[in-house]
Amino acid sequence: MDLNTNLDSDGKLPNLSSTIEDLRLVANHYQGDCLALLELLRTLEQLHREICESLFLESLPSNRQALYNLLRDIETSGGWPYIQRIKLRSLLDVLSEAAADQTSALEESGRVDAE
């Protein structure tokens, strides 16, 4: 198995840059729309899972030399691809901050009595 098959001179997949740019445009289009961006992230995560669990697993090396080449590529090219999920604690912190900001704004406008 040749790990450089179908890669361009920079080690990237050709014809993927337009798809990446399209995804950036979609994300920018929905800037500020939390639900739409969440759906985009879920879709990307699902695609990642599908590729990993089917196509990637089926293409894993069948001999030691090819496995060595794969592991060397993973080590030198940035490791294993991972889609990080937002931590619940981070989400709760953001929500708490937003609630505090909203309360402060209401207090400043005189709508809520400070306790």
N, C-alpha and C positions, 0 to 999 in steps of 0.2 A: 504494500500500500504506500503510495507516494503522497505525503501530506501536502505537498505543494501543487498537486493537480488542481487545475481550474482557478488558481490564485493569480492575481496580477503581480507586478514587480514589487509592490509594497506588502505582499502577503495578504491582501484583502480579496474578497470575492468581487469579481467584476459585476456590473449591472445591479449592484445592491445600493449604490450611492443614490440613485433616483428614488428608490423605495424608502430609504432612510430620510431623504429630504421630504418626501410626501408625508411620512409619519410626523416629521417636525412641523410641517405646515398644518396638519390636522391638530396636533397638540397646541400650537399657537392659536389656531382658530377657536379652540375651546378654552383658551386662557381665562381663568376666573370661574369656569363652570366645573365645579368639583365633581359632580356626578358623571359628566361626560368624560373628564380626564380619568376618573376611577374606572370607567368602562374601558377606556383605551388601555390602561395598565392591566386590567384583567384579561383583555384580549391578547396583549403581548405576552403575558405570563402563560396563558393557555397555549399559544403558539410555541413558546419556549418548551413547555412540558411535552407537547406533541412531538416536536422535533427530537427532543432528548430521549423520550421513552420509546420511540419507534425507529425513525430513520437513523439517529445517531447510534443507538444500541446495536442495530443491525449491521452498522458499518465498522464496529470496533475491530481492531486487529486480531488476526488469528494466529500470529506467530510472535516470538519474543522480540525480534528485531523491529518489527512494525510497532509493537507495543512500546518499546523503548523510544522510538521516534515520536510517537504520540505523546508520551509523558514528557519528553524533552521539549516538544513544542508547547505543551501546556505550561511548563515551567518558565520557558524563555519568552513566551508571548502574552503573559498576563494572567495565567491561571485559568481556573474553571469558570465558565460563564455562569453568573448568578444574578437572579432578579431578587433584589432585596425588598422585603415587605416592610412597610412602615410599622414601627413598634407601637403597640397600643398605648404605652406610657407617653410617647411623643404626641400621639393624637390627643390624648386626654389633656396634656399640657397646653396644646394649642387651643383646645376648646375652653379650658379654664381661663386662659389669657383673654380670649375673645369675650367670655362672659364678664370678666372683670372690666374690660374696656367698655363694654356696653353699659354696665352698672355705673361706671364713672361718668360716661356721657350723659346718662339719665340724671345723675346727681347734679352735674354742672348745669343742666337745663332746668333744674328745679322740679322735675317730675317725680323724683324719689327722695324721700327724706333720708339723710345720712344717719346711720345708727351709731 
